[in-house]
Amino acid sequence: MAKQPLAYRMRPKDISQIIGQKHLVAEGKMIRRMVEADRLSSMILYGPPGTGKTSMAIALASSVQIRYKLLNAVVDKKKDMEIAVEEAKMSGQLVLILDEVHRLDKAKQDFLLPHIEKNLITLIGCTTSNPYHSINPAIRSRCHLFELHSLEPSDVKEALQRAVHDSTQGLGDMQLEITADALDHLAGSSGGDLRSALNGLELAAYSTPAHDGIVNIDLEVAEACMQKKSFSHDKDGDAHYDVLSAFQKSIRGSDVDAALHYLARLIEAGDLDSIGRRMIVCAYEDIGLANPQAGPRTLAAVEAAERVGFPEARIPLANALVELCLSPKSNSAYKGINAALSDIRSGKVGEVPAHLKDAHYTGAKQMGRGVGYQYPHDYPGAWVEQQYLPDLLKKRRYYEPVDTGKFEQALKLVYERVTKRK
């Protein structure tokens, strides 16, 4: 019988062996309190791959000494869940650990819900998806939601060292000697994915010839055996939208280094459409009138990127991105249209003043349409004071100019003159 993978063998046996996730399992934290009270509740564990969701679920069940059954919401059928419920009835309680819980279909869900409510089944669902987006509310409302974070390199290194020295479940009987830089590389290049790091260590251990009974793993071996996982990105996953959000907020915050970092991640994900859309939106929403040419230049850069495609697309995008980050910022036009829309949507509309109504038809003047309208070009500076807003809103001001640069300063002077706001 083949030996089980190292990552499987090194799964924590109880809550004390869980790597990282101190915000959940440290003294006084929620999950630790559940275990100490011996009152495990149904929960959803969500977070990036390799953060130990399933391992934590197994460790929790073992910590409270409740029998558990591991199923997959996609692969396993309703019949498998019926068997789990029968086992729970025989033992009095069962922890059902359900991987890919966001893929639970309605038939399986409807079957499980009453048993979860009666606490016959304690559900621990595991998913990489955001439960607020992907988990059916009927299940979500009956579970605590806990987010697991990507492990820090120090956490991964701790787990690797544990595996190297553990003679029972790990590699302690192989007389491994691993250099500090090799250990750092395995931990750092895993991208917080402990499974990936342990797989790399296992490959290095079993593929390196021993000399005098000792297996030496140096940086060269670690680089050869480690599947490069410094970057993991799912264009359809929740993390993708987090990166897009951080990308746009970094531009707005004028942090060019952060914006280039997130741009690089989006480039690696190959999502040219989202990059272009967010950059064009930023050009008009966040830079706006402070640098009016940023919009057309960003659009030109995006069109150039689309024309040449990756990898060269990164060049025009980076040029435009640096300008967006370091441009003065103004959202005055953005705020102005939002304020106007807010009035419209709340019913503050009013009737178009009669002198502004269409008068290009027979009988319009008899109805008072267009009467009294003053044609601005007939006056000095092509401006004459007259009312344009409906009576209901005639004193309303939507645009609030700011001093962000020469262009908007000039607009501010004109605005203050024509609105008599000195």
N, C-alpha and C positions, 0 to 999 in steps of 0.2 A: 504494500500500500504506500503510495507516494506521501512524502512528508508534506504537511500543510505549510502554506507560505508563511514567512516570518511575520508579515503584518498581521496575519490572522492569529498566529500563536502569541503575539505580544499584546493582544487586546487586554485591557485592564480587567482584573477579576473582581474588583470592588471600587467604591468611590475614591478611596485613598490613592489608587494607581492611575487615576485619570490625569492625562497630560494637558496642561493649559486650562482654559475655561474657568479661571478663578472667580469670575463674576457670577458663576453659577454654583460652584462646588466648594468654594472656600468657606471657612467657618462663618456662620451667620447668614450665608446666602441661601436663596430659596430652595434649590435642589438638595443642598446639604441638610437644611432644616426638615425637608420631607423624609429623608433617609433616617435622620436621628429620631424623628417622631414615629418612624415605622409606618408612615401613611403616604405611600406613593400614589400620586394622582395621575390621571390621563394627561398626556402632554404631546406637543409637537416640537421636535428638535429640528431646527433648520439652519443651514449655513453652507459655505462652500464645500466642494468635495475634499475628502481627506482630513476633515476636522474632527472626526471621531464620533459622529452621531450614533451610528449603530453600536459602536463599542461602548459609548456612554450608556446607551439603553440597556445593554447586556449587564454592564457593571452595576447599574442601579437595581435591576431585578435581583442580581446576586447579593447586593448589599442588604436588601430587605428579605432575602431568602424566600422569594416567591418564584415559583416555576415560571419559565418564559418559553414562548414559541416565536420563532423568527419566520415571517412570511414577507412576500413581495406583492404589493397591490396590483402590479401588472401581470406577473407570471402566475401567481397562485390564484386558484379559482374560489368561488363561493363555497364549494364543497370543503376546501381546506380550512376555511374559516369556521364552517359548521363543526368540523372535527376539533378545532381549537376550543370552541364553546363547550363541546361535550367533555373535553379534558378539564376545562375550568369547573364544570359542574361536579366532576369527580373529585377534584382537589380542593374545591372551595373558592379558588381564585387563580387567575392566570394573567401574566403580563404578555400582551400580544405586541411584539415589536414588528412594525409594518414599514418596510422600506418603500420608497416611492409613493408615500401616502397621498400625494397630490393627484395620483392617477387612479384613486379609488373610485370605481363606478357606482352608480346609484343603487344597483341591486345589492352589492356587497355592503355599501354604507347603510342601507335600510335594514339589512340583517344585523349589523353590528351595533347600531345605535341603542336599542333597548338593553343590550347586555352591558354596554358602557355605562348607561344611566344607572343600572342596578349595581354597578361596580363588580359584577362578576368578571368582566374583562377590564383590565387596566391597559388602555391603549398608549403605546409610545410610538408615534409616527415620526419617520425620518424623511427629510426632503431637502433638496438644494434650492427649492423654489420658495419665494416669499409666501407664507401661508395666507396673508391678507389678500393676495392676488389669486392664489391657486387652490386653496383648500375650501371645500364646500362649507358655507356658514354653519350648517347643522353639526358638522364634525368640529369645526373651529370653536364654536361656542361652548363645547363640552370639554375643551382641553386648555391647559396652560400652554402658552407659546414661549419658547426659549430659543434665542438666537446664539449659535455657536460661532466664534470668530476664527479666522485663519490663525494658525499657530505662529508664534514668533520663532525666529531661528533658534533662540535659546531653549524654547520648549522642545523643538524638534531634536536639538542636540542632546537634551536630557533623555529623550526616548531612545535615540541611537545608542547612547552610552549604556543605557539599561539593557538594550538588546545585545550589545557586545559582551557584557559581563554576565548575563543571565544564562546559567548552565542548563536550566530545566526547559525553558520555552525559547530561549534566544540562541546565541552563537557562542556562549561561554566555553563550550567544550572544544572549540576550534583553535584556541590560542591565537586570537587575532591581535595584531598590533596595527593601529590606525593612527596616522599622523594628525596633528591638530588642524592643518590646512585641508586635509582630506575630509575630516569631520565637518569643518566649516563649510566646505563646498557642498557636501551632501545636504546639510541643513539649510544653507542659504539658497541653493538652486531648486529646492523643492517647492518654493512658492507657498509655504505654509501647509503643504499637503504631506502629512506624516506617512501615509501609505506609500507615496512616491519615494520618500526618503528611505524607508525601510526596504522597499523593493530594490533600490539602488545599492544599499548596503549588502543585501542578501546576494545580489548578482556579483558584487565585488568579492564577497567572501568565498563563494563557491567556484568562481571562475579564475581565481588567482592561485597559482601553484604555491605550495608550501615549501619553505626552505628551512631545513633542520627542524621541521615540525611546526614552524611559525608562519602564519599567513600575514604578509605585510601589505597593508593598503595605504598607498600614498596618494597624492593629489592627482597624478596622472591616471592611476587606476580609477579613482573616484570620478574623474571627468569622463572617462571612457564608459563607465558603467551607469552613470546617473542619467536617466532620461531627463533631458532639459525641460524642467517644468517651471521655469522662472515666470512664465506668463500663461495664464489660463483664462480664456474668455469665451463665453457662449453668447452669440449675438441675440439669441432669443430669451436669454435668462434675465433675472432681475438685476444681477450685477452689472449687466451692460448698461442699463438705464442709470445706475448709480454713477458709472464712469462718465456717461453723457452729461449728467447733472453736474458732476465735479468739473468737467471740461468747460461748460458754459459759465459756471460760477468763478472759475479761475480767470477766465477772460474778463468777466465783469470786475473782478477784484484786482486786475492789472498784474497778476502773478504770471509772468511769461514762462518761468521755468516749470511751474505746475501745469500750465496749459500745454506746453510742449510734451510733458510726461504723459498727460491723458490723451493728447493727440497721437502719440506713439502707440499707446495701448489700442486706440481705435483703429489705427492703421494696421496693426498686427491682427486685429479682428477682421480687417477687410471691409469695414463698413463705411464706404465712401459717401453713401447717401446721407447717413446721419451726420457725419462730419460737416458736409456742405450745408445741410439745413441749419445746424446749430450755429455755424459761423456766420451765415447770412442773417439769421435772426439776431445774433449779438451785434452785428454791424449796425442794424437799424434800431434795436431795442436799447442797447447799453451805450453805444458810442453816439449814435444818432446825430444830432445837429452840432455836436462838439467837433466832429470831423466828418462832414457830409460825404466826402469822397471815399470814405472807408467802405460804404455799402457797394458802390459800383466796382471798386477795386477787389473787394472780397468776392463778389459775383464773378468777376473775370477770372480770379484765381481758381474758384471752384469749377468753372467751365473748363479751364485749362487742365485741371486735375482730372476731370472726367474724360477729356479728350485723350490725354496721354496714358491714363490708368496707372496702377501701381506697378513697379515701385516708384517711378518718377513723380507720381502725383504728390508725393510727400513734399516736394520742393516748393511748388506754388502755394500749397496749403500752409507750409511753415512760414513763408514770407508774409502771407496775409495775416496769419495768426499773431506774429510778432507785432505787426502794426495795430491790430485790434487790441492787444493787451496793453500796449504802451500809448495808445491814443487817450486824450481826455475823454471823460465819460459824461453823457447827458441822456437822461431818460425823459426829458420834458415833453417831447412829442408823444411818446408812449403813454405817459401819465395823462396827457391831455385827451387822447382818444379814449382811454379807459374811463375817464371822468364823464365824457360825453355819452359813452355807451351806458354807463351806470344810470344817468338821468333818463335816457330813452327807455331802458328796461324797467325802470321804476315808475314809468308813466308820465314823466315830465317831458312832454313833447311840445304842446302848444301849436297854434296855427301859424303858418307862414304869413308874415306881414303882407298886406294887400299890395303895397307898392313893389314887392319882389315877385309877385305871382306872374305866371306866364301871360303876356299880353299879345301874343302873336296869333290872334284869331279874331274873326269878326265878332263884335259885341263885347269884347273883353273890357274895353274902356267903360262901356255902359254899366258893367258889373263892378267897376272900381279896380279892375286888375291892372297893375303896373302904373297906376296914377300916382304921381308924386315921386317916382323913382328918379334919383339924380345920378347921371352917368359920370363916374369918377374921372374919366379922361377929359371931361370938359372943365376940370378944375386944376389949379396949380398942384404939381406933384402927384397928379392922378389920384387925389384923395379928397373926399368930402364926408363930413360927419353925417351919418344917417343910421337908422336902426336896421340891423340885419337879423338878429335873433328874434324868435317869437316873443310876444309880450310876457308870457309866463317865465321866460328865461333871460329877459333883456339885460339884466345886470350880472349874469353868470359869466365866470371866467374859467376856462378850462386849461389854457396854456399858461404855464408859469415859467418864464425864461430864466436861465441860470448863466452865470459868467464862466463858461468852460473854455472859451477860446474866441478868437477874433470873429468867427462867423456868427456864433450865437450871441456874442456881445452886440454885434451890429443888428441882429434880429431883435434883441431886447430893446435897443434904442427906438427902433421903428414901432415895436409893439406898445411901448410906454407912450409914445407920441400919439398914436392913433386911438389909444384907449384912454388918453388923458390921465395916465397913471404915472405921476412924476415921482 
